Amino acid sequence: VQLVESGGGLVQPGGSLRLSCAASGFTFSSYTVTWYRQAPGKEREWVAGITSDGITTNYADSVKGRFTISRDNAKNTVYLQMNSLKFEDTAVYYCSVNRKGYWGQGTQVTVSS
């Protein structure tokens, strides 16, 4: 079983990034997937979630209107499109299948001028 995040990097404020979470080793399409993030010195924070069928999505207030979660079950991948990035979005971003206790290793997003 693997969840592998990618797409992080360094971006200027106002910029965009798209994170990917690629799954393998289980029936990915059956599960809700959630993105979390953890900034230095802070607790892990829930960011967004998407149901197994991709129909229902939810967002933390801090990212609503700027981030979009989506999934492609044919590719076993969930995406997090992040627009209008702010300094405070700097964190390590993780994807998770909470119901199974699966976590990825994280990808670093740094918003800096």
Secondary structure, DSSP 8 states (H G I E B T S, - for coil): -EEEEE--EEE-TT--EEEEEEEESS-GGGS-EEEEEE-TTS--EEEEEE-TTS--EEE-TTTTTTEEEEEETTTTEEEEEE-S--GGG-EEEEEEETTTTEE---EEEEE--
